[in-house]
Amino acid sequence: MTFLTPEQINRRTFVTRSAYGLGGLAFALLAQRSLLGAGSAELPPDPSWRGALARPHFPVKARRIIYLCMAGGPSHLETFDYKPELARLDGQAFPESFTRGQQLAQLQNTVLKARGPIAPFSRRGQSGIEVCDLFPQIGGIVDDLCVVRSMKTEQINHDTAHAFMNTGSIIKGRPSMGSWLLYGLGAETENLPGFVVLTSKGRNGVQPVSARQWSSGVLPSRFQGIQFQSQGDAVHYIGNPEGVCQSTQRQVIEEIMRLNGSLADETRDPEIATRIAQYELAFKMQASVPELTDFRSESPAMLERYGVKEPGDGSFASNCLLARRLAERGVRMIQLYHRGWDHHDDIVGGMKEGAQAVDRATAALITDLKERGMLDDTLVLWGGEFGRTPMGQGTGRDHHILGFSLFMAGGGVRKGTVYGSTDELGYRATDNVVDVHDLHATMLALMGVDHLRLNTKFQGLDIRLTGVAGKVVRGLMA
């Protein structure tokens, strides 16, 4: 038994010692959580986290996800959902029967006029799927795509819509999909983060994207997405300062990890395990990141295929090529945000510029993965946080949540197909409606995860990506 001297009895000692006694009861309860309790203080410091799931719930169709986030909300009416009736009504009054009592963002209490598509559509591939002529390269690989024309979401403003698309909730502190995947399935690389984010932007329609979109939320911070810089060094301070050799740095890191380990034994804080793992990962990244971002091993023909003018120039094209290299190296979740689709005005110029920025690189990435035998177990998702109105807003279109399009490729999806539809004016998803929770449940199922069984306790509640909703859409799966 340890006795305290009078000098040792003070307010701080009392609070600390009480924490071990009273707090011990709380910790004992926390320690009883199931393996899927993300708040567990027993997370091992091993940087190559193997995942909370002992085994997949379903057959694994996809091992990684590349999510091409078209931030700002690209118009479904100028991408994958051709509406000849809307073209016929161009410039005329939009039928009130469609909009009566509906949430209309910035078009509330204004005269609504139909706006037809700004460019023609063509049937492409053996599947004959209609794709806007602004996207000829994506049209060229349409037989590899599963186009969903019946998406809907609940959030009409950008930040909350992004949060809903990424975390299934607008409540701050909810983990993003990438964090759930990394937590549940673990990492397949020990030298790079398991969840990497890249950003690029266009010349107009640029909306900010908050870092909370790749946050780990209530999961330990080791599962959050790591943003790589699209220009210059992918990671700041990746090299040692002058006069610091690798062996010296190794000794410093080992001593820091020893001290952190002692603190972890004393406090049982899961964030200490994160700190230990991240120090080790950062050390390994000093070797792996420069090799990852060195495009000299890529042929001129490959750079031309993606449309890369200058490697590491911050473009969507460079990021797509880097995404393939990340996928080859075992990164579980790769998100590419292209900010350039918020076309409240000049939708003609904005859509042309946006399509030119992403069309070739998107098609090149999917084709490249296919040629390397990686598309079968890589799930590619392309789409925004919502769509755009079939009614005009000045020279553009407003936000729209009741019907929009996205596409998926690889990773066990049914290729060369269209799923769902909107009404004749593209206003509302009508057939085989897919909401965001359904999309998340389906993506998790393709990764071998039952969305109902990947959860964590937080403030007495079971938290999961799909909340209390979501169903697996079997019609999207091969």
N, C-alpha and C positions, 0 to 999 in steps of 0.2 A: 504494500500500500504506500502511495506517495503522499508525504505531508508537505504542506506549504509553510514557509517561514513567514513571520509577520510582514516582512518587506515584500513578499510575493503576493500578499492578499491585497488586491486593488480592484477597481471597477472593471478594467480590461480582463484581468484574470477570471473574475467572476463570470463575465459574459462568455468568455472562451470556454471555460470548463462547463458551464451550463449548456453550451451548445452541444458538447459531447454527450451530456446526459439526456437532456430534453430532446435535442436534435437527433440523438441516436434512435429514439423511437420512430421518428419520422423517416430516418434513413432505412430502418428495418422494414418499414412498409414499402418504401420505394424499391428495395431490393427484391421484393416478392413479385415485381412485375414480370410479365411473360417476356420471352425473348424478343417480341415485337414491341416492347416498351422502349421508345427511343430515348427517354430521359434517364435510362439506366446509368448509374455511376460506374458500372463495371466495364465500360468500353475499353478494350485493350489498346495500348499505345502503338501497336503494330500499324505502320502507315499503310500497309496493303490490306486494309479492312476487307474481310471476306463476305460481309453482309449478314444481316440479322436473320435472313431466311435460311434454314438448314437445307432446304431443297425447294425447287420451283413447285408451284401449285399446279401449273399446267405445262404441257409441252412447250418448250422454248422455241419461238419462231424468230425472234429478234434479240440480239445481244447488246445492241447499242442504238441510240437515237441521234439523228442529226435533224434538228428543228430549225428550219429556215423561217424566221419570224419576220413577216412583212409588216413592220411597225407603222401604224397610222391608219390601217384599214383599207387595203386595196379593193377597188370596185369589182364585185362579182360580175357586174354587167359589162365589163370590159376585160374579163379574163376567161371564165369557164361557163357562163350561164347566159346563153343567147336568147333574147326575147324579141321575136319579130313583131309582136303586138305592141311592145313598148316603142319600137322603132316607128311603127305606124302612127302612134299617138304623139310623137315628138313635137314639143311646143304647145300641145293642147292641154286643157285642164285635166289634172289627174283625178280619176274617179273618187269621189268622196267616200264611197262605200268601203274602200280599202283602208282609209286612214281615220275614220270617225272614232274618236275616243282613244287614239293611239299616242304613245310617247314619240315625239318627233324632234328631239334635240333642239337645234337652232331654227327649225322650220315651223315651230309652233305659231299659230295665228298669222300665217302668211298665205299668199295665193300659191297653190301648188300646181306646177306644170310638169308634165312628163318630159323626161330627157332620154332620148334614144341612145343606143351605144355609139361611141365616137369612132369605132372602127368595125369593119366586117369580121365575121367568123367563118371558119372553114372546117369541114369534116376532115379529120386527120387519122392516119394509120388504118390498120385493118379493122379496128374497133369503130371507126367513124365518129369518134367523140368530137364535138364541136369545141374549138379553141379559138380565141380571138387572134386575129392576124398580127397583133402586136407582139405575140409570143411564138414566133416560128420555130425556135429551137425546142422549146417545151412541147409544142405541137408535134415535133418530130419524134418524141419519145413517149407519146401519149399511150401507146400500148403497154407501157410499163407502169402506168399510173392508175390509181383509184381516185376518181374525182368525186368529192362529196359536195353536192349542190344544195343540201338541206340543213346546213348548220344554223344554229341560233345561239344567242348568248343573252345574258341578263343585264349587262352593263353597257351604258351608252357613252361613257366618257373614257378617254384613253387610259389613264392610269389605273382606274378600277377595272377596266376591261382587260388590260394586260395582266393585272393581278389575278383576275378570275380565270383567264386562259392558262396562266402558269401555276396557280396554286389551288384553283377550285373554290376560292373564297376571296372576298374583299376585305376580310379582317386581317389586319397587320399581324405578323407573327406566324402565319401559316407557311409550312415548308413548300418549296417549289417542286415541280415534278422531278427535276433532275436530282434534287436532294433526296426525295423519297427513293428514287431508283438506286442512288449510291448507297443509301442507308440499307435498303432491303437486299440488294444484290451484290454490293461490294464493288471493288475496283478490279480491273484486269491489268492494271499497270501499277508499278511501284515507283516509277520515275516521273510521273506526271499526275496532275490532279485528275480525279475521276469525272469531274464536271467542269467544262470549260466554256466560257462565253466570249464571243467576238462581236464587234459592232462596226457598222459602216453607215454612211448616210448619203442621200441624194442631194440634188440642188434645190429642191422645193418639197413642200409637204413634210418637212422634218419635225417630228415630235420628240421631246425628251423621253428617255427610258430610264426608269428608276432601278437602282441596284437591288431593290427589294424583290424584283422579278426573279432573281436567282438566289434569294436568301434561303437559308436552312430553317428559318423560323424557330419553332420550338424544339427542333432536332439540334443536337450538338453542332457547333459551328464548323466542325471538320467536314460536314456534308454540304456546305454551301458551294455555289458555283464560283469559280475563279475567273475573273475577267482578264484576258490577255489583251495587250495593246495591239491595235491593228497596224500601227506605224512605229518604226524604230524598234527598240528591243521589246519583245513580246512581254517580258516581265522586267520590272524595274530592278536595278541593282543585282542583275543576274551574275555579274562578274565580281571577283574579289577586288577590294581597293588595293592600290599599290603598296607593296611591302607585306601583304598578308598571303602566305602560301596555303595550299590546300591542307597540308598536314596540321598546320597551326589552327586553321579553322575547324578541322575535325576534332581537335582536342578541346576547343572552346565549346563546340556543340555537345560533345560527350559529357562535359562537366555541367553544362546547362541542363541536359537531359537527366543527369543524375540528381541534380537539385530539384528539378520538376518532379522526378519520380518520388523523392522523399516527401515533397509537398502533397503529391497525389495520395500517398499512403496515409498522410495525416488528415487531409480534408475530404477525400473521396469525391472530389469535384470532377465531373466528366470533361469540363473544359481544360483541365490540366492534361488529360490524355490527348485532347486536340492539340494543345501546345507542343507536346512531345512529338506527335506525329508530324506536325507541320514543320518543325525545325529539321527533322530528318528528310522530309520531302523537299524542302527548300534546298538542302545540300545536294540532293540527287538531281534536282532540276538545273543546277549550274552546269551539269554535263548534258542533260537530255534536251533542254530547251534550245540551245544554240544549234544542235543537230536537227531538231524538229523544224526550225524556221529557216534553215539553209536550203534554199530551193535550187542550188546548183546541181543537185542530182536529178532534177526534173528536166526533161528534154525541151528544146524550143517548141517542138510540136505540141507538147502537153501544155505549156504556158499559153500557146496560141489557142488551143482548144478551150481553155477556161476563159480566155480573154484577158490574161494577166499582162499588163503593160510593164509594170515594174514590181517585182516581188516585194511584198511588205509595204505597198503603197496605201494601205488602208481601204482598198476597194472591196466590194462584195466578191469580186472574182478571186482576189488573193485569199480572202477568208475561206472561200469554198475549197480552194486547193489545200489550204492549211487544215480545213476540217477533214478532208480525206486522209491527210497525214496523221492527224490526231486519232482518227478511227483505226488506222492501221496499227497504232501503238497502244490500243486497248482502252482509250477514254470512253467512258460509259455514256455520257450525255454531252452533246456539243450543240450549242445554240448560237445561231448567227442572226443578229438583229440588223435588218436594213431599214433605216429610218428615212422614209421618203414617200409615204402613201396617203398623207392627210390632205386630200385634194378638195378643199372647200371652194377653190377657184382654179381656173385654168386646168381643168381636168384633161383637156386635150394634150397640152404640153406636159403636164405632170405624169400622165399614164405612159406617154411615149418615152419620157426620160427614165421612169421607173422600170419599164419593161426592158429598155436597152441596158440598164445597169444589172439586171438579174437574170435575164432570159438565157443567155449563152452559158453562164457559169452554173446555173441550176441544172440545165440539161447535161453539161459536161460532168458535173459531180455524179449524177445518177448513172450516166453511161460509164464513167471511170470505175465506179464501184461495181457495176455489173461485169465489166471486162476483167476485173481483178477477183471475181467470185465472192465479193463482199456484200452485194446488194441483197442476197438471200437472207442474211442475218443482220442487216442494217435497215432500220426503219427511218425513212425520210419523210418529214412533214413540212409542207409549204403552206403558209397562210397567215392572215392577220388576226387582230383581236375582234374585228367585226367587219361588216361590209359597208356599202354606200347606198344611199337612197335612189330609187328609180325616179324620184322627182329632182328637178334641178335646184341648185342653190347658187344664184348668180351664174358664174361660168363653171361651177363645179357640182359636187354632190355632198350631202351631209352624212353624218354617221348613221348606220343602220344595223339593228340587232335581230330582226325577225327572220332574216334569211340571208345567207352568204355562202361562199364556196371556199374550199381548200382542197388540197390533194395530198395523198400519201403514196409512197412507193417502197417496194422491197419488204423485208421483214415480215412476210406472211400475209400481206394484204392481197386482195383479189385484183389483179392487174387488168388493164384494158377495160375498165368498167366505170359506169356512173352510178352513184348511189343517191337516191332521193331527188327531190325537185322542189322548185318554188312555183308560185302561181304564175299566170300568163304575163304578169308585169314585173316579176322578180321581187315582189314586196314581202311575201311571207313563205317560209318553208311549209310545204303542205304534205308531201309524201315521204315516209321513212325519215321523220325529223330526227336529227342528231343534235343533242345539246352538249355543252362543254363537259359535263360530268360523264356522259356516254363516251365521248372521245377519250377522256382520260382512262375510263374503265377498259376500253378496247385496247388502247396502247399498252396498258399494264398487262392485259391478258396476253398480248403478243410477246411480251417480255417474260411470260411465264408466271405472272403474279395475279392473284385474286385480289381485286381492289378492296374487297370486304375484309381481308385478312392482313393487310399491311397498314398498321395503325400504331398510335402511341397514346399514352395517357397524358392529359394536360388539364390541370385544374379539375380533376375528377371526371373528365369526359374523354371518350375515345375520339381521337383526331385522325382523319384519313384524307387522302387527296380528294376523294369524291364526296366527302361529307356524308350526308344521309341519303344520297341519290346515286344515280349512275347505273347504267346497264351495259353489258358487253354487246356490241352491235355485230352479230355473227355475219351479217350480210357484207361487212367490209373485209372479212377474213377469208383467205383461200381455203 
